[in-house]
Amino acid sequence: MSADAVPPIDPGFAIRPTTDPLGFVYGSDVFGPVCELRRLDAIRPSLRDPRCAGPEIVYAIAMDVGTEDRRADLLARNLLFGVVTYAAGRLGEEPVRSQGHIHAVSASCGRSTAEVYEIWAGRAVILMQETANDDPGRCFAVEAGPGEIVVVPPGWAHATISADPRQPLTFGAWCVRDYGFDYRDVRAHGGLAWFPRLAGDVLEWDANPGYPVRRPLVEKSPGDYTQLGLRPGIPIWRQYLDAPDLFVWVPCPGRADAHWRDFTP
């Protein structure tokens, strides 16, 4: 994707990902920070082969973007919109991916919080599990393409994986403003319960021996999130514009406690 390209879906405001350099370009009415770049050397300790070859800059992330006319409302609602774009390619035999974490307890609500992903370009697998304890609980690999939404419940360990090494992956996400990442239990087990591996361009999975209790991995498409008020096929930014209270359960996960019990992503 060139610097003048747009994502395959319209995210609802003027922003476009770039590959040279890796990052984003904002429209005249859009606010956003300078992208933070994750370099390969910074994530080597989380890889199966820390000596692997791969893109020098693995991904670019910009937390807190949006249109100027909504800035005050986002602050008032404690909502934050983040965007991430991954480089194409692979990390040795592994796909380009994040390290894996749990959302830290937010001071604003006293709990780990939920997150809502929307894929803009490429293909993603959101790998998630109920805990990062010795028994990870239920484990899911949710594959999604442009325009599809994936919800990560509060307290779940998760990582975002690029499922197609031939193209960049770009996505947006709703999260709490005072977000934080807890890596401790994931790192103590050497990663999540399943390792992604590329066999050619096909994603395969190997169990992580760092977990004494092995649970099966359920590979699936995104679930039906209509009970959370989400509408398929509508950009999540536009859903917020249409109903500003819609994502109240992101910074206040207790508002959806009935849905988190036995949640299937």
C-alpha positions as CSV (number, residue, x, y, z in Angstrom):
1,M,0.0,0.0,0.0
2,S,1.5,3.3,-1.1
3,A,1.5,6.5,0.9
4,D,-1.4,7.7,-1.2
5,A,-3.5,4.6,-0.7
6,V,-6.7,4.3,1.4
7,P,-7.7,1.2,3.3
8,P,-10.2,-1.2,1.6
9,I,-13.0,0.1,3.9
10,D,-13.9,3.7,4.7
11,P,-13.2,3.9,8.5
12,G,-15.5,6.9,8.8
13,F,-13.0,9.7,9.1
14,A,-10.0,11.0,7.0
15,I,-7.1,8.8,7.9
16,R,-4.9,6.5,5.7
17,P,-2.2,4.0,6.4
18,T,1.2,4.3,4.7
19,T,4.0,1.8,4.2
20,D,7.0,4.1,3.4
21,P,7.3,5.3,6.1
22,L,5.1,2.9,8.1
23,G,2.4,4.9,9.8
24,F,-0.6,7.1,9.1
25,V,-1.6,10.4,7.4
26,Y,-4.3,12.4,9.1
27,G,-6.9,14.6,7.3
28,S,-7.2,18.3,8.0
29,D,-10.0,17.7,10.6
30,V,-8.4,14.8,12.3
31,F,-6.2,14.9,15.4
32,G,-3.6,12.2,16.2
33,P,-0.1,11.8,17.6
34,V,3.2,11.0,15.9
35,C,3.2,7.2,15.5
36,E,5.1,5.0,17.9
37,L,7.2,2.5,16.0
38,R,7.8,-1.0,17.3
39,R,11.1,-2.3,16.0
40,L,12.0,-5.9,15.6
41,D,14.8,-5.7,18.2
42,A,12.2,-4.6,20.8
43,I,10.0,-7.7,20.4
44,R,12.7,-10.3,19.9
45,P,12.4,-11.6,23.5
46,S,8.7,-12.6,22.8
47,L,9.5,-14.5,19.6
48,R,10.1,-18.3,19.3
49,D,13.3,-17.5,17.4
50,P,14.7,-14.3,18.8
51,R,17.4,-14.3,16.1
52,C,15.0,-14.4,13.2
53,A,15.0,-12.0,10.2
54,G,12.1,-9.7,9.5
55,P,11.1,-6.1,8.8
56,E,13.1,-3.7,10.9
57,I,9.9,-1.8,11.9
58,V,7.3,-4.3,12.7
59,Y,4.3,-2.0,13.3
60,A,3.3,1.6,13.9
61,I,0.7,2.6,16.4
62,A,-1.1,5.8,17.1
63,M,-3.2,6.0,20.2
64,D,-5.9,8.7,20.5
65,V,-7.1,9.7,17.0
66,G,-10.4,11.1,15.9
67,T,-12.1,14.2,14.4
68,E,-11.6,17.5,16.2
69,D,-15.4,18.0,16.7
70,R,-15.5,14.8,18.8
71,R,-12.4,15.3,20.9
72,A,-14.2,16.8,24.0
73,D,-16.9,14.1,23.8
74,L,-14.3,11.3,23.7
75,L,-12.6,12.8,26.8
76,A,-15.9,13.0,28.6
77,R,-16.7,9.4,27.8
78,N,-13.2,8.1,28.7
79,L,-13.1,6.6,25.2
80,L,-10.0,6.4,23.0
81,F,-9.6,5.3,19.4
82,G,-6.3,3.8,18.4
83,V,-5.0,2.7,15.0
84,V,-2.2,0.2,14.1
85,T,-0.6,-0.8,10.9
86,Y,1.7,-3.8,10.5
87,A,4.4,-4.3,7.9
88,A,4.0,-7.0,5.3
89,G,6.3,-10.0,5.6
90,R,7.2,-12.5,8.4
91,L,9.3,-12.9,11.5
92,G,11.3,-15.9,10.5
93,E,8.7,-18.7,10.5
94,E,6.3,-16.6,12.5
95,P,3.8,-14.0,11.2
96,V,4.1,-10.4,12.0
97,R,2.3,-10.0,15.3
98,S,2.0,-8.2,18.7
99,Q,3.6,-9.6,21.8
100,G,0.4,-10.6,23.7
101,H,-0.9,-9.0,26.9
102,I,-3.8,-8.5,29.2
103,H,-5.4,-5.1,29.6
104,A,-4.2,-3.7,32.9
105,V,-6.7,-2.7,35.6
106,S,-7.7,0.9,34.8
107,A,-7.8,3.4,37.6
108,S,-11.0,4.9,36.1
109,C,-13.1,1.8,36.6
110,G,-11.0,-0.5,38.8
111,R,-11.1,-3.3,36.3
112,S,-9.4,-4.7,33.2
113,T,-11.4,-3.3,30.2
114,A,-12.7,-4.5,26.9
115,E,-11.5,-3.7,23.4
116,V,-13.3,-3.5,20.0
117,Y,-11.2,-4.2,16.9
118,E,-12.2,-3.3,13.4
119,I,-10.0,-4.6,10.5
120,W,-9.4,-2.0,7.8
121,A,-6.9,-3.8,5.5
122,G,-5.3,-7.2,5.2
123,R,-6.3,-10.2,7.3
124,A,-6.0,-10.6,11.1
125,V,-6.2,-13.3,13.6
126,I,-7.0,-12.1,17.1
127,L,-5.6,-14.9,19.3
128,M,-7.2,-14.8,22.8
129,Q,-7.6,-16.9,25.9
130,E,-9.5,-16.5,29.1
131,T,-6.4,-16.2,31.3
132,A,-2.6,-16.3,31.2
133,N,-2.4,-18.7,34.2
134,D,-1.2,-22.3,34.0
135,D,-4.7,-23.2,32.8
136,P,-5.4,-20.7,30.0
137,G,-9.1,-21.6,29.8
138,R,-10.9,-21.4,26.5
139,C,-8.6,-20.4,23.6
140,F,-9.8,-18.8,20.3
141,A,-8.2,-17.8,17.0
142,V,-10.7,-15.3,15.5
143,E,-9.9,-14.5,11.8
144,A,-11.3,-11.3,10.4
145,G,-10.9,-9.3,7.2
146,P,-11.7,-5.7,6.2
147,G,-14.9,-4.4,7.8
148,E,-15.2,-7.2,10.3
149,I,-15.3,-6.5,14.1
150,V,-13.8,-8.6,16.9
151,V,-14.5,-7.9,20.6
152,V,-11.9,-8.8,23.3
153,P,-13.5,-9.2,26.7
154,P,-12.0,-7.7,29.9
155,G,-9.3,-9.7,31.5
156,W,-8.5,-11.9,28.5
157,A,-4.9,-12.4,27.3
158,H,-4.7,-11.7,23.5
159,A,-2.4,-10.8,20.6
160,T,-3.1,-9.5,17.1
161,I,-1.6,-11.5,14.2
162,S,-1.2,-10.7,10.5
163,A,-2.7,-13.7,8.8
164,D,-1.4,-12.8,5.3
165,P,2.3,-12.1,5.0
166,R,1.9,-10.7,1.5
167,Q,0.1,-7.6,2.6
168,P,0.1,-5.1,5.5
169,L,-2.5,-5.4,8.2
170,T,-4.3,-2.2,9.4
171,F,-6.9,-1.9,12.1
172,G,-8.7,0.5,14.4
173,A,-9.8,-0.1,18.0
174,W,-11.9,1.4,20.8
175,C,-10.4,1.2,24.2
176,V,-10.3,3.0,27.5
177,R,-8.3,6.3,27.7
178,D,-6.2,5.2,30.7
179,Y,-5.3,2.0,29.0
180,G,-2.3,-0.1,30.1
181,F,-0.8,-3.4,29.2
182,D,0.0,-6.2,31.7
183,Y,2.7,-8.6,30.2
184,R,3.7,-10.4,33.4
185,D,1.8,-13.7,33.2
186,V,2.1,-13.9,29.4
187,R,5.9,-13.5,29.6
188,A,6.1,-15.9,32.5
189,H,4.6,-18.6,30.2
190,G,6.7,-17.7,27.2
191,G,3.8,-16.3,25.3
192,L,0.2,-17.2,24.8
193,A,-1.0,-20.8,24.9
194,W,-0.6,-21.3,21.1
195,F,2.2,-20.1,18.8
196,P,1.3,-19.1,15.2
197,R,3.6,-20.4,12.5
198,L,3.6,-19.9,8.8
199,A,3.8,-22.9,6.5
200,G,4.3,-21.1,3.2
201,D,1.5,-18.5,3.4
202,V,-0.7,-20.7,5.6
203,L,-1.1,-20.0,9.3
204,E,-0.6,-23.1,11.5
205,W,-0.6,-23.5,15.3
206,D,1.7,-25.1,17.8
207,A,0.9,-25.6,21.5
208,N,3.1,-23.6,23.9
209,P,4.7,-26.1,26.3
210,G,5.0,-23.3,28.9
211,Y,1.3,-24.0,29.9
212,P,1.0,-27.1,32.1
213,V,-2.7,-27.4,31.1
214,R,-3.3,-27.7,27.4
215,R,-6.6,-26.5,26.0
216,P,-7.8,-26.9,22.4
217,L,-7.6,-23.9,20.1
218,V,-11.0,-23.0,18.5
219,E,-10.5,-21.4,15.1
220,K,-13.5,-19.3,14.1
221,S,-14.9,-16.2,12.4
222,P,-16.0,-13.2,14.4
223,G,-19.1,-13.7,16.6
224,D,-22.5,-12.1,16.7
225,Y,-22.1,-9.0,18.8
226,T,-25.6,-7.6,18.3
227,Q,-26.3,-8.2,22.0
228,L,-23.7,-5.6,22.7
229,G,-25.4,-3.2,20.3
230,L,-22.9,-3.6,17.5
231,R,-24.1,-3.6,13.9
232,P,-22.2,-5.6,11.3
233,G,-20.9,-3.8,8.3
234,I,-21.0,-0.3,9.8
235,P,-17.7,1.3,10.7
236,I,-17.3,1.4,14.5
237,W,-16.5,5.2,14.3
238,R,-19.8,5.8,12.5
239,Q,-21.6,3.6,15.0
240,Y,-20.2,5.8,17.8
241,L,-21.4,8.9,15.9
242,D,-24.9,7.4,15.5
243,A,-25.1,6.4,19.2
244,P,-22.5,8.0,21.4
245,D,-23.4,5.8,24.4
246,L,-23.0,2.6,22.4
247,F,-19.5,1.8,23.6
248,V,-20.0,2.7,27.3
249,W,-19.1,-1.0,28.1
250,V,-15.5,-0.4,26.8
251,P,-14.4,2.0,29.6
252,C,-17.1,0.6,32.0
253,P,-17.0,-3.2,31.5
254,G,-19.4,-3.7,34.3
255,R,-22.2,-2.4,32.1
256,A,-21.9,-5.7,30.1
257,D,-21.2,-8.2,32.8
258,A,-24.1,-10.4,31.8
259,H,-22.4,-10.7,28.3
260,W,-18.9,-11.5,29.6
261,R,-20.0,-14.7,31.4
262,D,-19.4,-17.5,28.9
263,F,-18.5,-15.0,26.2
264,T,-17.6,-16.4,22.8
265,P,-15.7,-14.0,20.6
